[in-house]
Amino acid sequence: MTITRRRLIAGTTGVAAAAVLGAGTARAGQTGVPEWIRANARPVGDLRQLRRSIGGAQVVGLGEAVHGTAEITRLKLRVVRYLVEELGFRAIAFEDDWSVGTLLNDYVLTGRGDLRALVGQLSRESRTHEIGELFEYLRSYNATHHDKVRFAGAEYFATRQLSYDAIDAYVARRAPHRLAELRRDLKPITPHLTDIGAYIQWYRDDVQNKELFIQRATAVHALVRDLPSNREQAVIEHHARQIRSFYTAFSLPDEEIWAYRDARGAENVRWWQAFTRSKVIYWAASAHTINAPNLWFSVGAGFKNVGTYLHEWYGDRYRSLGCTFDHGTALGPVDLPPAAPDWFEYQLNAAASDQFTLDLRSPQPPAVREWLHRTARTRGLPDVPGSYLTGDSLSTWFDVLLHTREVSPTHRY
């Protein structure tokens, strides 16, 4: 099955990515897995148990099995609050566009802008009241604290006019002698359509010489990169980096965009952590956040994902938290049937609580260790019956699970 460009643009790559790993079988259940789950599951009423799980992490991947479920989104917001207020995290990298993210960062820092309009520019699955609550919280926190929490989009896939305008304005102000040189390359590649989806379609289908766009975008980045270094220049260079990524990505065959997207996403998260000099929460679908060297979708896609890069770069200072579920409905609506017997979520039904955390680093008897370390399988694309995600093991992909038995759709803004 072909992975459509629409999925990549709208962010539904993440939706598709879904739950993540660890096949539970009857044999594992008979040798102690359900008992271990019941003994180690902790109700989410008190998240203080996450302190030990997260330890000294500099980046926490906060994954979600699917986008567009109210219970998981609100649980993630609770985790964000805990990480911010108790563990000192001061930056969020979000699975959405960098250019829109700069406007949302301005909102959470200053209150400028119309939140409803800003959320309306995010990918479709994020245009919800529940995601709005995240920004309301960040704004409220920043209004009463000196040490602010900053927000960034970790994606290039909908880079808008404002990135081009920011580069032009900066060069005009700081290096006017190079403005004509900049505009020779920047103006021809500035989008002529306000609908970025339509612009991508035009670029993909109608532009014959895509290499020229990539060369111009590369030249813009090189010019900005060579300007005197300061924090404002670093942001402007990052705008240019996203423009270059945008044109490069959409010149690739569809099957290559997956790997390209996650490689750039990982670089963006790492850049944001270095730029803010802060501990970072990476909010995304679990297929992006997990450590997954052998990630594979049954629809025929395997790629090196963000979490794998982050684990390579940060080691034990990267922790993977996954918000999983058993069944319910997601925004769409999309029906999410109960976990199949060979999905790891199936075993999680053994817990007494309907919503709980499970630290996969807890002491394990041999049978549990075997279950956690075997190659696993879980839900794939929610709208593709029979699809699944596999590769690696539950213990490789996650440090902590935050499981919800039944989920319901988020509410459109």
DAKAJO-V191386 format. One record per backbone hydrogen bond with DSSP energy under -1.0 kcal/mol. NH is the residue of the N-H (numbers start at 0). CO is the residue of the C=O. If there is no record, write none. Layout:
nh co
NH CO
NH CO
//
This chain:
nh co
7 3
8 4
9 5
11 6
12 6
13 10
15 11
16 12
17 13
28 24
29 25
30 27
31 28
32 27
35 31
36 32
37 33
38 34
39 35
40 36
41 356
43 354
49 46
50 47
52 48
53 49
54 50
56 53
57 316
58 316
59 279
60 318
61 281
62 320
64 322
69 407
72 68
73 69
74 70
75 71
76 72
77 73
78 74
79 75
80 76
81 77
82 78
83 79
84 80
85 81
86 81
88 82
89 278
90 278
91 149
92 280
93 151
94 282
95 93
97 154
100 96
101 97
103 99
104 100
105 101
106 102
107 103
108 104
109 105
110 106
117 113
118 114
119 115
120 117
121 118
125 122
126 123
127 125
128 410
131 127
132 128
134 130
135 131
136 132
137 133
138 134
139 135
140 136
141 137
142 138
143 140
147 145
149 89
151 91
153 93
154 95
158 155
162 159
164 160
165 161
166 162
167 163
168 164
169 165
170 166
171 167
172 168
173 169
174 170
177 174
178 175
181 177
182 178
183 179
184 181
185 181
186 182
189 186
195 193
198 194
199 195
200 196
201 197
202 198
203 199
204 200
205 201
209 207
213 209
214 210
215 211
216 212
217 213
218 214
219 215
220 216
221 217
222 218
223 219
224 220
225 221
226 223
233 229
234 230
235 231
236 232
237 233
238 234
239 235
240 236
241 237
242 238
243 239
244 240
245 241
246 242
247 243
248 244
249 245
250 247
251 248
255 252
256 253
259 255
260 256
261 257
262 258
263 259
264 260
265 261
266 262
267 263
268 264
269 265
270 266
271 267
272 268
273 269
274 270
275 271
276 272
279 57
280 90
281 59
282 92
283 61
285 63
287 284
288 284
289 285
294 291
295 389
296 300
297 387
299 296
306 287
308 304
309 305
310 306
311 307
312 308
313 309
314 310
316 313
317 314
318 58
320 60
321 399
322 62
323 401
325 403
326 404
327 335
328 406
329 333
330 67
333 329
335 327
342 339
343 376
345 342
348 345
349 346
350 347
355 402
356 41
357 400
359 398
361 358
368 364
369 365
370 366
371 367
372 368
375 391
377 388
379 386
383 380
386 383
388 377
389 295
394 371
396 392
397 393
398 319
399 319
400 357
401 321
402 355
403 323
404 353
406 326
409 67
412 126
//
